[in-house]
Amino acid sequence: MPKKKLPKTKKKKKKLINKIVKTKSLFKNKKTVQKQSFAKSSSQGSKSTYTQEEKIEIKKVKKQPTEKRQYNLKDFVVYPKHGVGKIISVEKAKIGEIEIQFYKIFVEKEKLTLTVPINQQSNLRPISSINQINKCVSILKTKPKIKRTMWSRRAQEYDQKINSGKIYELAEVVKDLNKNTDIIADQSYSERQLFEKAYERLKSEFEAVLGVSIEEVQKKMDKALGRNQNIIESE
């Protein structure tokens, strides 16, 4: 039998009902997805919070780091802000109920005695090797690198390099501030002060490593720098 045709109004009503049903089902699905994603994110959040708390607890029970390196009596060491020093004694002291062991280090150039606890000796380093000294000599032979920046900024950089305790940076400062002339006017007072500070630090380490006299060390350095021997004497 042929299908009966529905009136236009009934067709429109049916379409509208179908549309409403589809919209409701979509909205329901969307809400379900949102709930699932929220549940997932909240579970991840709680997991990460737990992990962070767990990490913090682990950090709390960790022991304080101790220095493994041990220096002996009469060893030469380098303290970045003061240069080369010699360990003159290893002593113990009691502060409250805590017993502390420390080095007494004498810095000849500054006539200064430093007290450095053994478990806080991260600032100390052993003196350089012969190979490192030879590399410093090679650095002194290279051409100076002068930046085209304000002197105040360069002076600050040079000072940081001098106090870094790194021997190659010290050699670079000596090389960059070196003037192959005996005319003092060619170098400003602050330049000369920084040069002499770096030069003396480097010279004292050369002396400690090579085990030769100051005069021999100075000759070696001045030869590498191409300097006249009478420049350094005018202090």
Backbone hydrogen bonds in HBPLUS format (Angstrom, degrees):
<---DONOR---> <-ACCEPTOR-->    atom                        ^
c    i                          cat <-CA-CA->   ^        H-A-AA   ^      H-
h    n   atom  resd res      DA  || num        DHA   H-A  angle D-A-AA Bond
n    s   type  num  typ     dist DA aas  dist angle  dist       angle   num
A0011-LYS N   A0007-PRO O   3.10 MM   4  6.44 153.3  2.17 151.4 159.5     1
A0012-LYS N   A0008-LYS O   3.06 MM   4  6.30 161.7  2.10 152.0 155.8     2
A0013-LYS N   A0009-THR O   3.09 MM   4  6.25 154.5  2.15 141.9 148.9     3
A0014-LYS N   A0010-LYS O   2.98 MM   4  6.19 153.1  2.05 146.3 153.0     4
A0015-LYS N   A0011-LYS O   3.04 MM   4  6.31 159.9  2.08 151.1 156.0     5
A0016-LEU N   A0012-LYS O   3.03 MM   4  6.23 156.2  2.09 146.1 152.6     6
A0017-ILE N   A0013-LYS O   3.03 MM   4  6.29 152.0  2.11 144.4 151.5     7
A0018-ASN N   A0014-LYS O   2.98 MM   4  6.26 161.7  2.01 150.3 155.1     8
A0019-LYS N   A0015-LYS O   2.99 MM   4  6.19 153.9  2.06 146.2 153.4     9
A0020-ILE N   A0016-LEU O   3.03 MM   4  6.27 156.6  2.08 145.5 151.3    10
A0021-VAL N   A0017-ILE O   2.98 MM   4  6.24 158.7  2.02 151.5 157.1    11
A0022-LYS N   A0018-ASN O   3.00 MM   4  6.24 158.3  2.05 148.2 153.5    12
A0023-THR N   A0019-LYS O   2.99 MM   4  6.20 162.1  2.02 149.9 154.7    13
A0024-LYS N   A0020-ILE O   3.02 MM   4  6.21 158.4  2.06 148.3 153.8    14
A0025-SER N   A0021-VAL O   3.07 MM   4  6.29 157.5  2.12 146.0 152.0    15
A0026-LEU N   A0022-LYS O   2.94 MM   4  6.19 158.5  1.99 152.1 158.0    16
A0027-PHE N   A0023-THR O   2.98 MM   4  6.13 163.8  2.01 150.0 154.4    17
A0028-LYS N   A0024-LYS O   2.95 MM   4  6.12 152.8  2.03 144.9 152.5    18
A0029-ASN N   A0025-SER O   2.95 MM   4  6.20 157.7  2.00 147.0 152.4    19
A0030-LYS N   A0026-LEU O   2.92 MM   4  6.15 157.9  1.97 151.6 157.7    20
A0031-LYS N   A0027-PHE O   3.05 MM   4  6.27 156.5  2.11 144.6 150.2    21
A0032-THR N   A0028-LYS O   3.07 MM   4  6.34 151.1  2.16 143.9 151.9    22
A0033-VAL N   A0029-ASN O   2.97 MM   4  6.28 157.9  2.02 151.0 156.3    23
A0034-GLN N   A0030-LYS O   2.97 MM   4  6.22 161.3  2.01 151.0 155.9    24
A0035-LYS N   A0031-LYS O   2.96 MM   4  6.17 158.4  2.01 146.2 151.9    25
A0036-GLN N   A0032-THR O   3.01 MM   4  6.26 157.1  2.06 146.9 153.1    26
A0037-SER N   A0033-VAL O   2.90 MM   4  6.15 163.7  1.92 154.6 158.8    27
A0038-PHE N   A0034-GLN O   2.85 MM   4  5.98 157.7  1.90 149.0 155.5    28
A0039-ALA N   A0035-LYS O   2.89 MM   4  6.05 156.5  1.94 145.3 152.0    29
A0040-LYS N   A0036-GLN O   2.92 MM   4  6.14 151.6  2.00 144.8 153.0    30
A0041-SER N   A0037-SER O   2.85 MM   4  6.08 165.1  1.88 150.5 154.2    31
A0042-SER N   A0038-PHE O   2.87 MM   4  5.99 159.9  1.91 148.4 154.3    32
A0043-SER N   A0039-ALA O   3.01 MM   4  6.11 149.5  2.10 137.8 146.1    33
A0044-GLN N   A0040-LYS O   2.92 MM   4  6.20 152.0  1.99 147.0 155.1    34
A0045-GLY N   A0041-SER O   2.76 MM   4  5.96 154.9  1.82 146.6 154.3    35
A0046-SER N   A0042-SER O   2.95 MM   4  6.13 160.2  1.99 144.3 148.8    36
A0047-LYS N   A0043-SER O   3.01 MM   4  6.13 144.2  2.14 135.1 145.4    37
A0048-SER N   A0044-GLN O   2.81 MM   4  6.13 158.8  1.86 154.3 158.7    38
A0049-THR N   A0045-GLY O   2.92 MM   4  6.11 157.1  1.97 148.7 155.4    39
A0050-TYR N   A0046-SER O   2.95 MM   4  6.03 153.5  2.02 137.4 145.0    40
A0051-THR N   A0047-LYS O   2.88 MM   4  6.18 150.6  1.97 143.1 151.8    41
A0052-GLN N   A0048-SER O   2.88 MM   4  6.15 159.0  1.93 149.7 154.4    42
A0053-GLU N   A0049-THR O   2.93 MM   4  6.15 167.4  1.94 152.9 156.3    43
A0054-GLU N   A0050-TYR O   2.86 MM   4  6.02 151.9  1.94 143.7 152.3    44
A0055-LYS N   A0051-THR O   2.87 MM   4  6.16 149.7  1.96 147.2 155.4    45
A0056-ILE N   A0052-GLN O   2.94 MM   4  6.24 161.3  1.98 154.6 159.0    46
A0057-GLU N   A0053-GLU O   3.04 MM   4  6.27 156.7  2.09 146.5 152.6    47
A0058-ILE N   A0054-GLU O   3.05 MM   4  6.32 149.3  2.15 142.1 150.4    48
A0059-LYS N   A0055-LYS O   2.94 MM   4  6.27 156.6  1.99 153.1 159.1    49
A0060-LYS N   A0056-ILE O   3.09 MM   4  6.36 147.6  2.20 144.5 152.8    50
A0062-LYS N   A0059-LYS O   3.30 MM   3  5.29 152.2  2.38  98.8 106.9    51
A0075-ASP N   A0072-ASN O   3.14 MM   3  5.59 152.8  2.22 134.8 133.7    52
A0074-LYS N   A0087-ILE O   2.80 MM  13  4.95 158.0  1.85 146.9 150.2    53
A0087-ILE N   A0075-ASP O   2.93 MM  12  5.53 166.2  1.95 158.8 162.7    54
A0077-VAL N   A0085-GLY O   2.90 MM   8  5.48 163.0  1.93 153.0 158.4    55
A0085-GLY N   A0077-VAL O   2.82 MM   8  5.48 165.8  1.84 164.0 166.6    56
A0078-VAL N   A0125-ARG O   2.83 MM  47  5.31 161.0  1.87 160.6 165.6    57
A0125-ARG N   A0078-VAL O   3.14 MM  47  5.31 136.5  2.34 135.8 147.8    58
A0079-TYR N   A0083-GLY O   2.94 MM   4  5.23 167.7  1.96 146.4 142.5    59
A0082-HIS N   A0079-TYR O   2.83 MM   3  5.53 153.8  1.90 129.7 138.3    60
A0083-GLY N   A0079-TYR O   2.69 MM   4  5.23 148.8  1.79 163.9 161.4    61
A0086-LYS N   A0106-PHE O   2.90 MM  20  5.25 158.1  1.94 136.2 140.1    62
A0106-PHE N   A0086-LYS O   2.84 MM  20  5.25 165.2  1.87 150.8 147.8    63
A0088-ILE N   A0104-LYS O   2.83 MM  16  5.72 154.2  1.90 157.7 166.3    64
A0104-LYS N   A0089-SER O   2.90 MM  15  5.21 157.1  1.95 158.2 155.0    65
A0091-GLU N   A0102-PHE O   2.91 MM  11  5.52 150.7  1.99 164.2 167.8    66
A0102-PHE N   A0091-GLU O   2.88 MM  11  5.52 162.3  1.91 153.3 158.8    67
A0093-ALA N   A0100-ILE O   2.82 MM   7  5.33 152.2  1.89 151.6 160.9    68
A0100-ILE N   A0093-ALA O   2.73 MM   7  5.33 172.9  1.74 171.9 172.1    69
A0095-ILE N   A0098-ILE O   2.83 MM   3  5.34 155.7  1.89 167.2 163.5    70
A0098-ILE N   A0095-ILE O   3.08 MM   3  5.34 159.9  2.12 127.6 127.0    71
A0118-ILE N   A0101-GLN O   2.89 MM  17  5.88 174.7  1.89 144.7 146.0    72
A0103-TYR N   A0116-VAL O   2.83 MM  13  5.21 166.2  1.85 145.4 143.9    73
A0116-VAL N   A0103-TYR O   3.01 MM  13  5.21 161.2  2.04 145.9 151.8    74
A0105-ILE N   A0114-LEU O   2.85 MM   9  4.96 165.5  1.87 144.7 149.8    75
A0114-LEU N   A0105-ILE O   2.68 MM   9  4.96 163.3  1.70 150.7 153.3    76
A0107-VAL N   A0112-LEU O   2.70 MM   5  5.15 172.2  1.71 164.9 167.1    77
A0111-LYS N   A0107-VAL O   2.90 MM   4  5.70 112.1  2.37 142.9 161.2    78
A0112-LEU N   A0107-VAL O   3.16 MM   5  5.15 158.5  2.21 138.9 143.3    79
A0111-LYS N   A0108-GLU O   3.24 MM   3  4.96 150.1  2.33  95.7 104.5    80
A0120-GLN N   A0117-PRO O   3.04 MM   3  5.26 160.4  2.08 111.2 115.6    81
A0124-LEU N   A0121-GLN O   3.01 MM   3  5.44 147.0  2.12 110.4 120.0    82
A0133-ILE N   A0129-SER O   3.05 MM   4  6.40 151.9  2.13 148.2 156.2    83
A0134-ASN N   A0130-ILE O   2.93 MM   4  6.22 156.1  1.98 150.6 157.1    84
A0135-LYS N   A0131-ASN O   3.00 MM   4  6.26 147.5  2.11 140.9 149.8    85
A0136-CYS N   A0132-GLN O   2.98 MM   4  6.25 146.5  2.09 140.7 149.8    86
A0137-VAL N   A0133-ILE O   3.03 MM   4  6.39 151.1  2.11 147.5 154.9    87
A0138-SER N   A0134-ASN O   3.09 MM   4  6.43 151.4  2.17 141.3 148.8    88
A0139-ILE N   A0135-LYS O   2.95 MM   4  6.31 147.0  2.06 144.2 153.4    89
A0140-LEU N   A0136-CYS O   2.93 MM   4  6.26 155.6  1.99 151.0 157.2    90
A0141-LYS N   A0137-VAL O   3.18 MM   4  6.45 134.0  2.40 139.7 151.2    91
A0141-LYS N   A0138-SER O   3.25 MM   3  5.20 133.2  2.48  92.6 105.0    92
A0142-THR N   A0139-ILE O   3.12 MM   3  5.43 150.8  2.21 107.0 115.5    93
A0153-ARG N   A0150-MET O   3.17 MM   3  5.55 125.5  2.48 106.2 118.3    94
A0154-ARG N   A0150-MET O   3.12 MM   4  6.46 161.8  2.16 152.4 158.0    95
A0155-ALA N   A0151-TRP O   2.69 MM   4  5.83 160.6  1.73 159.9 165.3    96
A0156-GLN N   A0152-SER O   3.16 MM   4  6.29 149.3  2.26 134.8 142.0    97
A0157-GLU N   A0153-ARG O   3.09 MM   4  6.40 153.8  2.16 144.7 151.5    98
A0158-TYR N   A0154-ARG O   2.85 MM   4  6.15 159.5  1.90 153.9 159.5    99
A0159-ASP N   A0155-ALA O   2.95 MM   4  6.11 158.3  2.00 145.4 151.3   100
A0160-GLN N   A0156-GLN O   3.01 MM   4  6.23 152.5  2.09 143.9 151.1   101
A0161-LYS N   A0157-GLU O   3.02 MM   4  6.28 152.8  2.09 146.3 153.6   102
A0162-ILE N   A0158-TYR O   2.94 MM   4  6.23 155.3  2.00 150.1 156.9   103
A0163-ASN N   A0159-ASP O   3.07 MM   4  6.29 156.9  2.12 146.5 151.9   104
A0164-SER N   A0161-LYS O   3.25 MM   3  5.04 157.7  2.30  97.3 103.7   105
A0170-LEU N   A0166-LYS O   3.10 MM   4  6.38 149.8  2.20 148.5 157.8   106
A0171-ALA N   A0167-ILE O   2.98 MM   4  6.22 155.2  2.04 145.4 151.2   107
A0172-GLU N   A0168-TYR O   3.00 MM   4  6.27 146.6  2.11 141.1 150.2   108
A0173-VAL N   A0169-GLU O   3.11 MM   4  6.40 149.7  2.20 143.4 150.0   109
A0174-VAL N   A0170-LEU O   3.14 MM   4  6.48 162.3  2.18 150.6 154.8   110
A0175-LYS N   A0171-ALA O   2.95 MM   4  6.14 158.2  1.99 146.1 152.4   111
A0176-ASP N   A0172-GLU O   2.84 MM   4  5.98 159.8  1.88 147.8 153.3   112
A0177-LEU N   A0173-VAL O   2.97 MM   4  6.02 153.7  2.04 150.2 156.2   113
A0186-ASP N   A0183-ILE O   3.17 MM   3  5.79 157.6  2.22 113.8 119.9   114
A0187-GLN N   A0184-ILE O   3.04 MM   3  5.74 164.2  2.06 122.4 125.6   115
A0192-ARG N   A0188-SER O   2.94 MM   4  6.15 162.8  1.97 152.9 157.6   116
A0193-GLN N   A0189-TYR O   2.92 MM   4  6.15 153.5  1.99 148.5 156.0   117
A0194-LEU N   A0190-SER O   3.07 MM   4  6.26 163.1  2.10 146.2 149.7   118
A0195-PHE N   A0191-GLU O   2.88 MM   4  6.08 158.5  1.93 150.3 157.2   119
A0196-GLU N   A0192-ARG O   2.91 MM   4  6.05 168.6  1.92 152.0 154.7   120
A0197-LYS N   A0193-GLN O   3.04 MM   4  6.18 154.1  2.10 143.0 150.4   121
A0198-ALA N   A0194-LEU O   3.01 MM   4  6.19 167.4  2.03 151.2 154.0   122
A0199-TYR N   A0195-PHE O   2.77 MM   4  5.88 161.9  1.80 154.0 160.3   123
A0200-GLU N   A0196-GLU O   2.91 MM   4  5.93 165.0  1.93 145.7 149.3   124
A0201-ARG N   A0197-LYS O   3.12 MM   4  6.28 157.2  2.18 143.1 149.4   125
A0202-LEU N   A0198-ALA O   2.96 MM   4  6.14 165.8  1.98 152.2 156.1   126
A0203-LYS N   A0199-TYR O   2.84 MM   4  5.98 157.6  1.89 148.1 155.3   127
A0204-SER N   A0200-GLU O   2.97 MM   4  6.10 157.0  2.02 146.1 151.1   128
A0205-GLU N   A0201-ARG O   3.23 MM   4  6.54 149.0  2.34 142.9 150.6   129
A0206-PHE N   A0202-LEU O   2.96 MM   4  6.23 158.1  2.01 152.3 158.8   130
A0207-GLU N   A0203-LYS O   2.93 MM   4  6.14 159.1  1.98 148.8 154.5   131
A0208-ALA N   A0204-SER O   3.08 MM   4  6.27 156.0  2.14 139.4 145.0   132
A0209-VAL N   A0205-GLU O   2.99 MM   4  6.13 157.2  2.04 149.9 155.5   133
A0210-LEU N   A0206-PHE O   2.84 MM   4  5.84 169.9  1.85 156.3 159.6   134
A0211-GLY N   A0207-GLU O   2.92 MM   4  5.50 143.0  2.06 134.7 144.0   135
A0217-VAL N   A0213-SER O   3.10 MM   4  6.41 159.1  2.14 149.9 155.7   136
A0218-GLN N   A0214-ILE O   2.86 MM   4  6.07 160.5  1.90 152.1 157.4   137
A0219-LYS N   A0215-GLU O   2.99 MM   4  6.22 155.4  2.05 145.8 152.2   138
A0220-LYS N   A0216-GLU O   3.06 MM   4  6.28 157.5  2.11 145.4 151.2   139
A0221-MET N   A0217-VAL O   2.96 MM   4  6.24 162.7  1.99 154.8 158.9   140
A0222-ASP N   A0218-GLN O   2.83 MM   4  5.92 167.2  1.85 152.2 156.5   141
A0223-LYS N   A0219-LYS O   2.94 MM   4  5.95 148.8  2.04 142.0 150.1   142
A0224-ALA N   A0220-LYS O   3.21 MM   4  6.41 155.4  2.27 140.7 146.7   143
A0225-LEU N   A0221-MET O   2.94 MM   4  6.22 148.0  2.04 146.9 156.6   144
A0226-GLY N   A0222-ASP O   2.80 MM   4  5.79 120.3  2.16 134.5 149.2   145
A0227-ARG N   A0222-ASP O   2.90 MM   5  5.01 157.9  1.94 145.6 149.5   146
A0231-ILE N   A0228-ASN O   3.39 MM   3  6.02 168.9  2.40 122.7 122.8   147
A0234-SER N   A0231-ILE O   3.41 MM   3  6.23 160.5  2.45 118.9 122.3   148
A0235-GLU N   A0233-GLU O   2.99 MM   2  5.82 127.9  2.27 109.6  94.4   149
